[in-house]
Amino acid sequence: MVQRIDVTGAEGVRLAAWQFREPVAEADPGPGVLLLHGLMGRASHWAGTAHWLGERRRVVALDQRGHGHSDRPPDGAAPHTALGREAFVADAEAAVEQLGLAPVTLIGHSMGALTAWQLAARRPDLVAALVICDMRASALGAASQREWEDWFHLWPLPFPTQDAARRWFGEDDPRVERPDPGRGAFFAEVMHEAADGWRPLFSRRQMLTARETWVHDAHWEELAQVRCPTLVVRGLDGELGRAEAQEMVRVLPAGRYAEIPDAGHYLHYDQPTAWRAVLEPFLDDIRAPAP
């Protein structure tokens, strides 16, 4: 069972949060978990993870602003403020506080991981543990942003069917070097049926604006301020390189490292069993009482 709970984010933006099932052990539900998707994602991307996490924990996934069923920033709002880092972090903070999840375990993928560690650095009182899934701490730079803008122009919108979107992103997209079913599934899930075909739930312009606010900066300083136990997970073929991931673990005061073979950036789609195998022991370890 999935229950929608509305949260009021920064500047009054309405956010859709989704609680996945009641814990089986109702008397001891364990720590709260907040799942944060990446850029262009949505809360439902975490359904598989939430299914097993929810057996012993209270699990909530958030549609971040401009994504899924959450509102886009209001017309007239300054784009770099309404879609900037401060707004995303403030939204996550609001979700933790309004839903009573603290001390929370934050699990973030890509941009959602950046939001998670920025919140953990700024509000250590709210965060018990952190999982960073395939997100770099180094700056990506202007060239990366131009590549994304060019890529958006290649999208053959509208797609005639949702399955056509799945095939294009998983097989036909020029950025795909070999078939990537996880990538195809990820993007198919963020398409909705419009009058003329299947289109993304989000504004590509807003996605570029959101990305513009963090790709030019490195985020090592905030990472070093995270005091809670933190697991850095990368897919072997993902966007986070091994050397950088291991340096992130070194910088983190309580960092740990995990790597998933045969997985790309969308590793929780690519290898859900292996993803659980690295995530579950970490969560059980931080939950165990001190001797």
C-alpha positions as a Markdown table, in Angstrom:
| # | Residue | x | y | z |
|---|---|---|---|---|
| 1 | Met | 0.0 | 0.0 | 0.0 |
| 2 | Val | 1.3 | 3.5 | -0.9 |
| 3 | Gln | -0.1 | 6.6 | 0.8 |
| 4 | Arg | 0.4 | 10.1 | -0.6 |
| 5 | Ile | 1.2 | 12.8 | 2.0 |
| 6 | Asp | 1.5 | 16.4 | 0.9 |
| 7 | Val | 4.4 | 18.4 | 2.2 |
| 8 | Thr | 4.9 | 22.2 | 2.1 |
| 9 | Gly | 8.3 | 23.0 | 0.7 |
| 10 | Ala | 10.3 | 26.2 | 0.3 |
| 11 | Glu | 8.4 | 29.2 | -0.9 |
| 12 | Gly | 5.2 | 27.2 | -0.3 |
| 13 | Val | 5.7 | 24.7 | -3.1 |
| 14 | Arg | 3.5 | 21.7 | -2.7 |
| 15 | Leu | 5.5 | 18.5 | -2.6 |
| 16 | Ala | 4.1 | 14.9 | -3.0 |
| 17 | Ala | 5.6 | 12.4 | -0.5 |
| 18 | Trp | 4.8 | 8.8 | -0.7 |
| 19 | Gln | 4.8 | 6.4 | 2.2 |
| 20 | Phe | 5.3 | 2.8 | 1.3 |
| 21 | Arg | 3.4 | 0.3 | 3.5 |
| 22 | Glu | 3.3 | 0.1 | 7.2 |
| 23 | Pro | 6.3 | -1.8 | 8.8 |
| 24 | Val | 5.5 | -5.4 | 9.6 |
| 25 | Ala | 7.0 | -4.9 | 13.1 |
| 26 | Glu | 4.6 | -2.1 | 14.0 |
| 27 | Ala | 5.8 | -1.9 | 17.6 |
| 28 | Asp | 9.4 | -1.3 | 16.4 |
| 29 | Pro | 9.3 | 0.3 | 13.0 |
| 30 | Gly | 12.9 | 1.3 | 13.1 |
| 31 | Pro | 14.4 | 4.6 | 11.9 |
| 32 | Gly | 12.7 | 6.7 | 9.2 |
| 33 | Val | 14.1 | 6.6 | 5.7 |
| 34 | Leu | 13.7 | 9.3 | 3.1 |
| 35 | Leu | 14.4 | 8.4 | -0.5 |
| 36 | Leu | 15.5 | 11.1 | -2.9 |
| 37 | His | 15.5 | 10.5 | -6.7 |
| 38 | Gly | 17.9 | 12.1 | -9.1 |
| 39 | Leu | 17.4 | 14.8 | -11.8 |
| 40 | Met | 14.4 | 13.9 | -14.0 |
| 41 | Gly | 13.4 | 11.1 | -11.6 |
| 42 | Arg | 10.3 | 10.5 | -9.5 |
| 43 | Ala | 9.5 | 8.9 | -6.2 |
| 44 | Ser | 8.1 | 5.7 | -7.8 |
| 45 | His | 11.6 | 4.9 | -9.1 |
| 46 | Trp | 12.3 | 3.7 | -5.5 |
| 47 | Ala | 9.3 | 1.3 | -5.4 |
| 48 | Gly | 11.5 | -1.8 | -5.5 |
| 49 | Thr | 13.8 | -0.6 | -2.8 |
| 50 | Ala | 11.0 | 0.7 | -0.7 |
| 51 | His | 9.2 | -2.7 | -0.8 |
| 52 | Trp | 11.8 | -4.5 | 1.2 |
| 53 | Leu | 13.0 | -1.5 | 3.2 |
| 54 | Gly | 9.4 | -1.1 | 4.4 |
| 55 | Glu | 9.3 | -4.5 | 6.1 |
| 56 | Arg | 11.1 | -3.0 | 9.1 |
| 57 | Arg | 11.3 | 0.7 | 8.6 |
| 58 | Arg | 9.0 | 3.7 | 7.9 |
| 59 | Val | 9.9 | 4.5 | 4.3 |
| 60 | Val | 9.0 | 7.7 | 2.5 |
| 61 | Ala | 10.0 | 8.8 | -1.1 |
| 62 | Leu | 9.7 | 12.4 | -2.1 |
| 63 | Asp | 8.8 | 13.8 | -5.6 |
| 64 | Gln | 11.2 | 16.7 | -5.6 |
| 65 | Arg | 10.1 | 20.1 | -6.9 |
| 66 | Gly | 9.4 | 20.1 | -10.6 |
| 67 | His | 9.3 | 16.3 | -10.7 |
| 68 | Gly | 6.6 | 13.6 | -10.5 |
| 69 | His | 3.4 | 14.8 | -8.8 |
| 70 | Ser | 5.0 | 17.7 | -7.0 |
| 71 | Asp | 4.4 | 21.3 | -8.1 |
| 72 | Arg | 6.8 | 23.2 | -10.4 |
| 73 | Pro | 8.0 | 26.5 | -8.9 |
| 74 | Pro | 5.5 | 29.2 | -9.5 |
| 75 | Asp | 5.5 | 31.4 | -12.5 |
| 76 | Gly | 7.5 | 34.6 | -11.9 |
| 77 | Ala | 9.9 | 33.0 | -9.4 |
| 78 | Ala | 13.6 | 33.6 | -10.0 |
| 79 | Pro | 14.6 | 30.4 | -11.7 |
| 80 | His | 18.1 | 30.1 | -10.0 |
| 81 | Thr | 16.4 | 30.6 | -6.6 |
| 82 | Ala | 13.3 | 28.4 | -7.2 |
| 83 | Leu | 15.4 | 25.6 | -8.7 |
| 84 | Gly | 18.6 | 26.1 | -6.8 |
| 85 | Arg | 20.4 | 24.0 | -4.3 |
| 86 | Glu | 18.9 | 25.9 | -1.3 |
| 87 | Ala | 15.4 | 25.2 | -2.4 |
| 88 | Phe | 15.9 | 21.4 | -2.9 |
| 89 | Val | 17.7 | 21.1 | 0.4 |
| 90 | Ala | 15.0 | 23.1 | 2.2 |
| 91 | Asp | 12.3 | 20.9 | 0.7 |
| 92 | Ala | 14.1 | 17.7 | 2.0 |
| 93 | Glu | 14.4 | 19.4 | 5.4 |
| 94 | Ala | 10.7 | 20.2 | 5.4 |
| 95 | Ala | 9.8 | 16.6 | 4.5 |
| 96 | Val | 11.9 | 15.2 | 7.3 |
| 97 | Glu | 10.4 | 17.6 | 9.9 |
| 98 | Gln | 6.8 | 17.7 | 8.7 |
| 99 | Leu | 6.7 | 13.9 | 8.5 |
| 100 | Gly | 8.4 | 13.2 | 11.7 |
| 101 | Leu | 11.2 | 11.1 | 10.2 |
| 102 | Ala | 14.2 | 12.4 | 12.2 |
| 103 | Pro | 16.7 | 11.1 | 12.9 |
| 104 | Val | 16.4 | 10.0 | 9.3 |
| 105 | Thr | 18.4 | 7.8 | 7.0 |
| 106 | Leu | 18.7 | 9.6 | 3.7 |
| 107 | Ile | 19.2 | 7.5 | 0.6 |
| 108 | Gly | 19.8 | 9.6 | -2.5 |
| 109 | His | 20.5 | 8.8 | -6.2 |
| 110 | Ser | 22.5 | 11.2 | -8.3 |
| 111 | Met | 21.2 | 14.8 | -7.7 |
| 112 | Gly | 19.2 | 13.4 | -4.8 |
| 113 | Ala | 22.4 | 12.2 | -3.2 |
| 114 | Leu | 23.8 | 15.7 | -3.4 |
| 115 | Thr | 20.7 | 17.1 | -1.8 |
| 116 | Ala | 21.0 | 14.4 | 0.9 |
| 117 | Trp | 24.6 | 15.1 | 1.8 |
| 118 | Gln | 24.0 | 18.9 | 1.8 |
| 119 | Leu | 21.2 | 18.4 | 4.3 |
| 120 | Ala | 23.3 | 16.1 | 6.4 |
| 121 | Ala | 26.0 | 18.7 | 6.5 |
| 122 | Arg | 23.7 | 21.5 | 7.4 |
| 123 | Arg | 21.3 | 19.7 | 9.8 |
| 124 | Pro | 23.3 | 16.9 | 11.5 |
| 125 | Asp | 20.6 | 16.8 | 14.2 |
| 126 | Leu | 18.1 | 15.5 | 11.6 |
| 127 | Val | 20.2 | 12.8 | 9.9 |
| 128 | Ala | 21.3 | 9.5 | 11.4 |
| 129 | Ala | 22.9 | 8.0 | 8.3 |
| 130 | Leu | 23.4 | 8.6 | 4.6 |
| 131 | Val | 23.7 | 6.6 | 1.4 |
| 132 | Ile | 25.2 | 8.3 | -1.7 |
| 133 | Cys | 24.3 | 6.5 | -4.9 |
| 134 | Asp | 26.4 | 7.3 | -8.0 |
| 135 | Met | 27.0 | 11.1 | -7.5 |
| 136 | Arg | 30.2 | 12.9 | -7.9 |
| 137 | Ala | 31.6 | 15.6 | -5.6 |
| 138 | Ser | 33.8 | 17.2 | -8.3 |
| 139 | Ala | 32.6 | 19.9 | -10.6 |
| 140 | Leu | 31.3 | 18.7 | -14.0 |
| 141 | Gly | 31.7 | 22.1 | -15.7 |
| 142 | Ala | 30.3 | 24.1 | -18.6 |
| 143 | Ala | 31.0 | 21.5 | -21.3 |
| 144 | Ser | 28.8 | 19.0 | -19.4 |
| 145 | Gln | 26.0 | 21.5 | -19.3 |
| 146 | Arg | 26.3 | 22.1 | -23.0 |
| 147 | Glu | 26.2 | 18.4 | -23.7 |
| 148 | Trp | 23.0 | 18.1 | -21.8 |
| 149 | Glu | 21.4 | 21.0 | -23.6 |
| 150 | Asp | 22.3 | 19.4 | -27.0 |
| 151 | Trp | 21.0 | 16.0 | -25.8 |
| 152 | Phe | 17.6 | 17.4 | -24.9 |
| 153 | His | 17.3 | 18.7 | -28.5 |
| 154 | Leu | 17.7 | 15.1 | -29.7 |
| 155 | Trp | 14.7 | 13.7 | -27.9 |
| 156 | Pro | 12.2 | 12.7 | -30.6 |
| 157 | Leu | 9.1 | 14.0 | -28.7 |
| 158 | Pro | 6.4 | 13.1 | -28.5 |
| 159 | Phe | 6.9 | 9.3 | -28.3 |
| 160 | Pro | 4.0 | 7.4 | -29.9 |
| 161 | Thr | 3.9 | 4.9 | -26.9 |
| 162 | Gln | 5.6 | 4.5 | -23.5 |
| 163 | Asp | 7.4 | 1.5 | -24.9 |
| 164 | Ala | 8.8 | 3.6 | -27.7 |
| 165 | Ala | 10.3 | 5.9 | -25.1 |
| 166 | Arg | 11.7 | 2.8 | -23.3 |
| 167 | Arg | 13.4 | 1.6 | -26.4 |
| 168 | Trp | 14.8 | 5.0 | -27.4 |
| 169 | Phe | 16.4 | 5.8 | -24.0 |
| 170 | Gly | 17.6 | 2.2 | -23.5 |
| 171 | Glu | 18.8 | 1.4 | -27.1 |
| 172 | Asp | 18.5 | 4.2 | -29.7 |
| 173 | Asp | 19.7 | 7.3 | -27.8 |
| 174 | Pro | 23.1 | 8.3 | -29.2 |
| 175 | Arg | 24.5 | 8.5 | -25.6 |
| 176 | Val | 23.8 | 4.8 | -25.1 |
| 177 | Glu | 26.9 | 2.8 | -26.1 |
| 178 | Arg | 25.2 | -0.6 | -25.6 |
| 179 | Pro | 21.6 | -1.6 | -24.7 |
| 180 | Asp | 20.8 | -0.4 | -21.2 |
| 181 | Pro | 17.4 | -1.8 | -20.0 |
| 182 | Gly | 17.7 | 0.0 | -16.6 |
| 183 | Arg | 18.0 | 3.4 | -18.3 |
| 184 | Gly | 15.1 | 2.7 | -20.6 |
| 185 | Ala | 12.9 | 1.7 | -17.7 |
| 186 | Phe | 13.9 | 4.8 | -15.8 |
| 187 | Phe | 12.9 | 7.2 | -18.5 |
| 188 | Ala | 9.8 | 5.3 | -19.5 |
| 189 | Glu | 8.5 | 5.8 | -16.0 |
| 190 | Val | 8.8 | 9.6 | -16.2 |
| 191 | Met | 6.7 | 9.8 | -19.4 |
| 192 | His | 3.0 | 10.5 | -19.3 |
| 193 | Glu | 0.4 | 10.4 | -22.0 |
| 194 | Ala | -0.5 | 13.8 | -23.5 |
| 195 | Ala | -2.9 | 14.7 | -26.2 |
| 196 | Asp | -0.3 | 14.1 | -28.9 |
| 197 | Gly | 1.7 | 11.2 | -27.4 |
| 198 | Trp | 4.0 | 10.5 | -24.5 |
| 199 | Arg | 6.0 | 13.4 | -23.0 |
| 200 | Pro | 8.1 | 13.9 | -19.9 |
| 201 | Leu | 6.4 | 14.9 | -16.6 |
| 202 | Phe | 9.0 | 17.6 | -16.1 |
| 203 | Ser | 10.1 | 20.7 | -18.0 |
| 204 | Arg | 13.5 | 20.1 | -19.7 |
| 205 | Arg | 14.2 | 23.8 | -19.4 |
| 206 | Gln | 13.7 | 23.6 | -15.7 |
| 207 | Met | 15.9 | 20.5 | -15.5 |
| 208 | Leu | 18.7 | 22.4 | -17.2 |
| 209 | Thr | 18.2 | 25.3 | -14.8 |
| 210 | Ala | 18.3 | 23.1 | -11.8 |
| 211 | Arg | 21.5 | 21.4 | -13.1 |
| 212 | Glu | 23.1 | 24.7 | -13.9 |
| 213 | Thr | 23.1 | 25.6 | -10.2 |
| 214 | Trp | 25.4 | 22.7 | -9.1 |
| 215 | Val | 27.4 | 21.4 | -12.1 |
| 216 | His | 30.0 | 24.3 | -12.0 |
| 217 | Asp | 30.9 | 23.8 | -8.3 |
| 218 | Ala | 32.7 | 21.1 | -6.4 |
| 219 | His | 31.0 | 19.8 | -3.3 |
| 220 | Trp | 33.9 | 18.4 | -1.3 |
| 221 | Glu | 33.7 | 20.9 | 1.6 |
| 222 | Glu | 30.1 | 20.0 | 2.4 |
| 223 | Leu | 30.8 | 16.3 | 2.0 |
| 224 | Ala | 33.6 | 16.6 | 4.6 |
| 225 | Gln | 31.1 | 18.2 | 7.1 |
| 226 | Val | 28.9 | 15.0 | 7.1 |
| 227 | Arg | 29.5 | 13.4 | 10.4 |
| 228 | Cys | 27.0 | 10.5 | 10.3 |
| 229 | Pro | 27.8 | 7.0 | 8.9 |
| 230 | Thr | 27.8 | 7.2 | 5.1 |
| 231 | Leu | 27.8 | 4.6 | 2.4 |
| 232 | Val | 29.1 | 5.6 | -1.1 |
| 233 | Val | 27.8 | 3.2 | -3.8 |
| 234 | Arg | 28.8 | 3.2 | -7.4 |
| 235 | Gly | 27.9 | 1.1 | -10.4 |
| 236 | Leu | 31.0 | -0.3 | -12.1 |
| 237 | Asp | 29.9 | 1.4 | -15.4 |
| 238 | Gly | 28.3 | 4.4 | -13.7 |
| 239 | Glu | 29.1 | 8.1 | -13.7 |
| 240 | Leu | 31.1 | 8.1 | -10.5 |
| 241 | Gly | 34.6 | 6.8 | -11.0 |
| 242 | Arg | 36.3 | 4.4 | -8.6 |
| 243 | Ala | 39.1 | 6.8 | -7.7 |
| 244 | Glu | 36.7 | 9.7 | -6.9 |
| 245 | Ala | 34.4 | 7.4 | -5.0 |
| 246 | Gln | 37.2 | 6.2 | -2.8 |
| 247 | Glu | 38.4 | 9.7 | -2.3 |
| 248 | Met | 34.9 | 10.7 | -1.2 |
| 249 | Val | 35.0 | 7.8 | 1.3 |
| 250 | Arg | 38.4 | 9.1 | 2.6 |
| 251 | Val | 37.0 | 12.7 | 3.0 |
| 252 | Leu | 33.9 | 11.5 | 4.9 |
| 253 | Pro | 34.6 | 11.1 | 8.6 |
| 254 | Ala | 32.6 | 7.9 | 8.7 |
| 255 | Gly | 32.6 | 6.8 | 5.1 |
| 256 | Arg | 32.2 | 3.3 | 3.6 |
| 257 | Tyr | 32.5 | 2.1 | 0.0 |
| 258 | Ala | 30.5 | -0.3 | -2.1 |
| 259 | Glu | 30.7 | -1.2 | -5.8 |
| 260 | Ile | 28.1 | -3.0 | -7.9 |
| 261 | Pro | 29.4 | -4.9 | -11.0 |
| 262 | Asp | 27.4 | -4.9 | -14.2 |
| 263 | Ala | 25.6 | -1.7 | -13.2 |
| 264 | Gly | 25.5 | 1.7 | -14.7 |
| 265 | His | 24.2 | 5.0 | -13.3 |
| 266 | Tyr | 20.7 | 3.6 | -12.7 |
| 267 | Leu | 22.1 | 0.8 | -10.6 |
| 268 | His | 19.0 | 0.2 | -8.4 |
| 269 | Tyr | 17.3 | -0.6 | -11.7 |
| 270 | Asp | 20.1 | -2.5 | -13.3 |
| 271 | Gln | 21.0 | -4.8 | -10.4 |
| 272 | Pro | 18.3 | -4.6 | -7.7 |
| 273 | Thr | 19.4 | -7.8 | -6.0 |
| 274 | Ala | 23.1 | -6.6 | -5.8 |
| 275 | Trp | 21.9 | -3.1 | -4.7 |
| 276 | Arg | 20.0 | -4.7 | -1.8 |
| 277 | Ala | 23.0 | -6.9 | -1.0 |
| 278 | Val | 25.2 | -3.8 | -0.4 |
| 279 | Leu | 22.6 | -1.5 | 1.1 |
| 280 | Glu | 20.9 | -3.9 | 3.6 |
| 281 | Pro | 24.0 | -4.8 | 5.7 |
| 282 | Phe | 24.9 | -1.1 | 6.0 |
| 283 | Leu | 21.4 | -0.2 | 7.2 |
| 284 | Asp | 21.3 | -3.2 | 9.6 |
| 285 | Asp | 24.7 | -2.2 | 11.0 |
| 286 | Ile | 23.8 | 1.3 | 11.8 |
| 287 | Arg | 20.6 | 0.2 | 13.3 |
| 288 | Ala | 22.2 | -2.3 | 15.7 |
| 289 | Pro | 22.6 | -1.1 | 19.2 |
| 290 | Ala | 26.1 | -0.3 | 20.4 |
| 291 | Pro | 27.7 | -3.1 | 22.5 |
